[in-house]
Structure formats: C-alpha cells, structure tokens
C-alpha cells in the first residue's frame, strides 16, 4: 500500500473516531482488546470514561445547583477540548502501530508525516526494537500531557476562566476531582487529582494510574468492567453494579450534549522546546490498590450537602 494511502486512511479513521467522548472511549478500548501490549490504550479508555462522567455531572441535578450555566458550558468545553486533542494526536500513532504490526514492518517516516512529536518517533523506534511496554506507556503519558499544555492548559480562555477560577481552586483543594476505576468486584479504585495545572503533576498522576490499573490484584476485574459495560457517559455505567446510588441524576452524554466541532490551526512539536524528558521516566514508589468506594461515597455526600446549602441561600 502506498504511503499516501496509509496516511489518508489513518486520518480518516481518526476523524471518524474523534466525534465525541463515547466514540473515543470505544476506539481506545477496542484497540487495547486487539493490541494488549499497548497498555496506554486501556488507560486512555478508562480516563475517557471518567471524562464522560465529569461532563454529564455538569448537567446533573446537584451540579446545576452549584454551577452557573455559562461556567458549566465552559467546563464541558475544557474537558472536550483536552480529550479531543489527545485523541487527535495519539490515535494516529496507535493505528500506525497496528498497521506496522500486521505488515511486520515499520515505516517510521509515516509518523513524521502524521506530525507525531520527535519524542514519540524515537520512543516508537525503541519500542519496535526492544518491546518495552512500560516505557512506551510512560512515553505516551508524557507526550499526551505536553501535547495539551499549549492548546488547552495555557490557552488564554481556559487559563483565565477555568484554571484560575475560585471553583477550580476549591474543587482541587477539597479533593473533589478524581479518576476512578470501577471493578466487577463492586469495588472502586482510583486517585484524586492534585496540581493539575502542572505538567509534571499530570504525568505523575498518569503513571500512578497506569500502575494501579495494571496491578495484578485488580487488573482483571477492572478490565472485565470495560468488557461488560458499554460507555454512555452516565455514572449509571458503574452504579448499576453497586448496592448504592448517589441519588443525583446522571444523564447519558449523547442525550445531553450535541457534537462539538474542533480544529487545530497549527500543531507545534512540544519536544522541540522540551529537551530534558528522562526525569519523567524515573521509577515511582510501588502503588498498593486501596478500595476507594466509601471514600467516593463520602465525597458525594459532601457535594450533596454543598448544593443543599447553596440552594437554601
């Protein structure tokens, strides 16, 4: 197959998969099922599920009491833009790898044509030669976080209206922002987000989540959740397996939001200006799986009380 045809096919599949949060989640997880050596794909799928739950939370009964309409819409745009950007950059790399694996030959010049960062071009070569699954997963985490740094985290609108807002400050310091991994054993695992504005912190979080997700004690149960549960964006995706519910509404994403159009005027290779990356590969302390179900219930009680207090003012 001609190089131009391969590139066009990758771009077509990426565009078709980058429609909304649901399509991205499905594409990531389907890719992992066929290519389990690419651990980042499953991590991306579960983080995408969390993004969907966060998006629909904004239209839930409790959060509509807590957040104004315009700010709620801006938060949705922030979630959507970050996840769209990551998929637009990462999914072509996954498709290139899948095609290369089938052909048993890797044409690395295609990555350059797809505007993949030089950092990831080198990391894919390393993976192709040595098959280091852990390093590749870490590389993709590093790449995704630097990829969203300029167009999302430092974008004037999001930086001023979202990441400098009082709501964001209170949410982060009250540990209301978290990423969870539901399991078929009716337990929830996860971590809360700290210092999300700092790329170093986001990379640390991604690596910790990857370590947690693939911990041998819980991985199979979390993966079975993914296999058994079609993503809808509603928290009912996981609450249906538990003996409790928050009592809050949780609508389905495609019944809540229209398709949101994006564009990328100019894609800049972040690795041209960030040369020291080996520090992000340093070994982390081993993480131990902890059942966070009661902790999550407590957080939802706090949100319930917050919206009741605000509603009485």
N, C-alpha and C positions, 0 to 999 in steps of 0.2 A: 504494500500500500504506500502511495506517495506521502511524503512528509506533510504536504499542504492539506491532504485529505484527512490525515490523522488529526492534525491541529484543528481543522474545522469541525470534525466530529466531536472532539473533546470540548470545544467551545459550545457546541450545540447542546450536548448532554449537560454541561454545567449550567447553561442558561435555563434549560428546562427543569433542572433540579433546584434552582435557586429562586423559586417562585415565592415561597413563604416558609415560616418556621416548620410546618408539618413536612413539606417536601424535603427540606434539608435534613431533618431528623431521619426520615425514611431512607434517604440516599446514603447517609453516613452508616447507618446500622446495616443496611443491605450490603454495602461494600465490605464491612467487617465480617459478615457471615461468610463471604466468599474469600476473604483475604485476612484471616485472623492474626497473621504476623504483623499487620499494621494496627497496632493497639490504639493508636491515636484516633482511629475512625470510630471505635466504640465509645471512647471518652468524649469525642465530639458529639456523638449522637445523644448521649446522656446529658451533656451540658446544654445541648439544643432543646431537649425535653424540659429542662429547668427554665430555659429562656421562655418557652411557650407558657409554662405555668406562671412565670412572673408577668408576662404580657396580659394574660387573661385575668390575673389578680387585679389589674388596674381597672377592670370593668366589673369587678365583684361588688357585692353589696357593701362590704365593710370598707374597701379602699375608695369607693366613690364617696363615702362619708369623710374619708381622711384627706383626699387629694382633689384639687380642683380639676375641671375638665381639660383646660389648656395644658396644665403641667402633666396630667396623665397622658395626654397625647404625645407630649414631648418625650416622656419616659419610654413610651412604646417605640417612638422613632429611634431612640438611642439603642434600645435592645435590638431592634430590627436592623439598623444600620451596621452595628457591630457584627451581628451574626451573618448578614448578607456579605459583608466584606471578607470575613474569614472563609466562607464557603467559596466565594468567587476566586480567592487566591489558592486555597488548599485543594478543592475538589479536582481541578485540572491535574494537579500533581498525582492524586490518587488514581485517576483514570489513566494517566501516562504510565504509572507503575503497573497497573493491571494489564494494559496492552503489552508492555515490555515483557511481563512475566509469561504471557501467552506465547509471545514470539520467541522467548528465551534469548532476547537481545535487547539491549537498552541504547536508544539513540538519545544521548544527553543534550544534544543541540535542540531538541524539541522543547525541553524545559526553558531554555533561553528564549525561544520563540513565544512561549506562553508567558513570558515576563516573570518567571519564578526568580526569587532573590538568589543572588550568587551564593549566599549562605546555604540555602536549601539545595542548590545544584550540587555543591560539594558534599552535603550530607547524604543526598540520594546516591551519589557515586560511592560513598563509604558504605552505605547500606547494601548496595548491589554487590560490592566486593566482599564484605565481611558478614552481612546478615545480622548486624547488631540491632535487635528490635528495641531495646531500651533506649539506646542513643537516638534512634530515629524518632521515637515517640517524644523524647525531650526536645529534639530539634524542631519538630512540628509545633510543640507548645511555645518554644522561644519565638519561632517565626510568626505564629498567629498573633502573639501579643505585641510584637514590634510592628506587625502589619496594620493593626488597628490604632497604633499610637497617634499618628498624624491625622488620618481622616476621621477618627472618632474621638479619642481621648483628648486631643489637643485642638479639635475643631472649635472655633470661637463660640458657636451656638451651644454645643453640649458642655463645653468647659465652663461657660459663664452661667447658663441656665440650669444645668443639671448637677455637674460635679462640684460646683461652688455653692449649691443651694443648702438652705438650712435642713430641708427634708433629707437630703443625701447624708449630711453630717449626722443627724440624729439616727437615721437608719443604720449607718455603719457602726456607730458607737454603741448602739443598743443591740448589736449583733442580730439584726433583723434580716440581713442579707446573707443567704447561704446557698450552697449547692448540695442537693441530696440525691442519694442513690437508693431507691426503693428495692426491696428484695421480695422474693416469693415466700420467704420465711416470716413474712409480716413484721419485718424489722426495717428500719431506715438508717442508713449510714450517710455521712456527709461532713462537710466543713463549712464554717461561716467565712465570709469574705472580709479581709482586713486590708486597708490601704490600697483599695482597688485602683486609685489614680496612678499608682507607681507601677511601672512595667515589671520591675524586679519582684514585687509582691504578687503580681498576677502570674508570673512564671512560677514562682514558688507554689502558689495555690494549685496551678495546673499539674505540677509534678506530684504534689501531695495527693491530689485527686486520682491521678493515674496509679500511684502506688496503692491507694485504698481500693480502687476499682478492681485491680488485678491481684489483690491479696487472696491467697489460696483458700482461706476460710470462708470467704463471702462471694468470690467472683461468680461462681456458677449460679448462685441464687439470683444475683443481680442480672446476669445475662438472661436467665430464664424469664425474668420480668420483662425484659425487652422483647424476647421472642413471643411472649404471650399477650403483649399489650400494644395494640395499635395506637400510636400517638394522636391525641386530639387537641392537646393544649390545655385540657381541663385537668384540675387536680383529682378529679374522679378517676383518672387513669390509674392512680395508685391507691386512692382512698377506698376503692371498691374491694380491695383485698384485705382491708383492715376492719377492725371491730369498732372503729370510731370515725367521726367526721367532724370537721370544724364547725359546721352549721352555716358557714359562709357560702355564698353562691360561687360557682366556678364554671363559667360558660366555656363552650368549645371555641377554639380560636377562629375557625373558618366561619362560625356563625356570629363572630364578634367584630372582626376586622376585615376590611377589603384588602385586595392585593396592593402592596406599596411599591411604587416604582423607585429604582435607584440608578445611579450612574457613577462612573469612576473616570473623571475627566483626565487625570494624569496620575498614573501609578508610579510611585517612586520606590526604588530598591533601598529599603532601610539599611541593608547590610553594607552599603557604600559609605555610610557615615558611622556605623557602629562596628568597630573592628574587634573589640575585646568581648568575645562571647563564651570562651571556655569556662569562665566563672559560673555560668548558669548550668554547667554540667556536673558541678561538684556533688558528691554523694550527700544525700539527705539522711537524717535520722529515720530509722525504720518506723513506719506508722502502724498502729495497732487498731484493728476495727473495733469501734465502740457503737453500740446501739443508741441512736440519737432520737428514737421515737418519742420518748417522754419529753426530751428537750424541745423537740419540734412542737409538741402539744402545748407546752408552756409558752412558746413564742406566739402561737396562735391565740392563746388566752390573753396575752398582753396586747395583741393587735385588737382583739375584740373589745377589751376594756378601753383602749385608746379611742376607738371610734365611738364608743358609748359616751365617753366623756366629752368628745368634740360635739357629738350630736345634742348634748344637753346644754351646750354653751349658747 
